[in-house]
C-alpha cells in the first residue's frame, strides 16, 4: 500500500510537470524508510498474534493493498485517458442558469436550454487528452479561441478553448484537442443566433 501511494504521488507530480527528481525521491523514501519500518513492525506483530490471526490480518492487508493500488492506477488512467471536450469541462448544461461565451472582444450570454444542449453536442464531437505542464506552450498568438463559462446558482465551470488545445480553469489542467481544429466559425454563428444579450469584454488593467 505504501508503494502504491508513493508511486502514485511521484508519478502524478512527474506527469504534471515536476522534475523526475520527484519520482526518484518517492522511490528512495520507499526503500530507505517505509519498507524497513514496515518490516520491523511486521516482525513484532508476528510475536504477539496467533496463526489464525496472522492469516486473517495478512488477508486483510493484501486486500487493502490491492484495492488501494487499483484505485490509484485507475485514477491516473482516468485523468490521462482520451475524453470528450465536454467531459473535460464537466458541462452539465441542464442544471445551468446560462452559458457565457467571450469571443473576439464580445461577451455573449445564452439562456435558452435547447441552445445550451446544442452547444454541448458541439463540444462532444471533439476528443481531448490531458497534457502535462511541460508540454504546454504558452504562446497562443497563432491560434483563434474563446472563453466559455457555464454559470450555476452558486458556482461555475469553464475555461479557454483554442483551435488545438484548451485550459480548464477549475483545475488549471491543459488538454490537447486530438481531432481539431475546433470550428471557431461555428461558435461565432452559434452565439449570434442564440444570444440573450451581448456586451463588450472588459480587459483587466
N, C-alpha and C positions, 0 to 999 in steps of 0.2 A: 504494500500500500504506500509506503514511503517512497519507493521507487516510482510508482505511478504519479504521485503528487509532484515530486521533484522534476521528473521528466516533463510532465505537462507544463509546469511553470517555466521551466527552461525553454522548452520548445515554443510555447506561446509567446514568450518575450522575444525569442530569436526571430520568429516569423513576423512579429510586429515591429521589427527594426532594431532591437537591442543587438549589440555585438555578440559574436559567437562565444565570447567570454561568459555570458550569462548561462548558456547551456553547459559550458565546461565546468563552471563553478558549482552548478547543481550536481553534476556527477561527482565532483571531488567531495562535496559535503556529504553526499550519499555514502561513499565508500570510507571516508575518514571518520565520520561521526555517527551517522544514522545506523549503518549496519553493525558496527562494533557494539553500540549501546543496545540495539535490539538483540544481538546475540547474547550479551551478558544478562539481560533481563530474562531471556528465554531459558538460560541455564538455571537461574534462581527459581523460575517458575516450575521447572521440572522436579525440583526437590521438594515442593510442597503440595503437589497435586497427585491424585490417583491416576491410574492408567485410563480409566473411563473418562475422567475429567479432561485428561490430556487430549484424547481423541475428539471429544466434543469441542473444546476450545480451538483445537487445530482446524477442525472443520469450519467453525465459525470464522476464524481468522482468514482462512483461504477463501471462503465465500465472500467476505467483505472486500478482500483484496481484489478478487476477480471482478466484482460488481463495480468497485471504485475505478479500476483500470479501464473497464469497458465504458464507463460513463465519461471518463476523461478523453478517451480515444474518440468516442462518438461526438463529444462536444467540439473537439478540434476539427474533426472531419466536417461536421455540420457548418462550422464557421467558414471553412475554406472551400466548400463544395460549390458547384455551379448552381445558381438560383435565378429566379426572375428578378428584374429590376424592381418590380412592385414588392417582392418579398424582402429585398434588401432594405426597403424603407418601411415595411410593415404598414402599408397603406390600407387601413380599414375605412374605406370611403363611406360605408353605410352608417357609421357612427359619427361622422364628421359634421361640423357646423358648416364649414365651407372650405374650398380649395383656393389657395393663393399661388399665383404664378408671376414671378418677376422676370420680365423678358424685354430686352432692348430698351431699358430705361423706363418701362411701364409696369405697374403692378395691377394685375387682373384678379378680381375676386369672382369666384364661381360658386353659386349656392345650389344650383339645380342637381338633384340626386342622380338623375339619368345621365347628365353630363359628367358627373364625377365617376359614375360607373364606366362610361366610355373612356375616360382618362385612365382608369385602372386597367381596362382591356388593352389600351395602347401600351402601357408600361410592361404588361405581362409578355409581350412579344419579344422583349429583349432579355438575353441571358447575360448575367454578370458573375464575376468571380472576384473574391476579395484579394486585394493586393497588400503586400507588406509595406511598411513605411519607406524602405529603401528603394522600392520600385516606383514610388510616386514622383512624378516630375511636376514641380510647382509652376512651370512655365505653361500657361494656358492661353497664351496670346494667339495661337493659331487655331483655336477651336471655338466654335459657337457654343452657347449654352444658356441655361436659365436656372433660376432658383425656384424650387417648388416647396410649398408647405401645406400640410393638412391640419386644420385647426379643430380642436375638440373643446369640450366645456372647460377643462382645467389643464390641458397640456397640448402639445403639438408634435408633429414629426415632419421631417423633410431634409432637404439638402440641395446641393448644386449638381446639376446634370449637364454634362458636356457631350460632345458627339461620340467619344470613345471611352469615357470614364466618368465617375461620379464620386461625390463625397456625401456620406450620411452624417448629418450634423449631430444626431443624437449620440452616437458612439464615436464620432470622428473617424469612421472607417472609410477606407478607399477601395473602390471597385473598378475593375476593367470591364467594359462592355464587349462581349465576345462576338456578337453578331451585329455590330453597329455599322455605320454611324447612326445615332439617334436622329430621327427625322424632325429637325427643328422647324421646317416649313409646315409640317402637320401641326406642331404645337402652336405656331403663330396663328394658323387658321382656326384651330380649336378655341383658343382664348377669345378671339374676336367674335366667334359665333355664339359663345356661351357666357360671356362676361356679364356679371350683375352690375358692376361698375369698375372703373379703372382710375388710377391716379399715377402721378409721377413718382418714381422711386427716388427717395431722398438719400443721397450718399453721405456716410458719416464723414465729418471733417477730420 
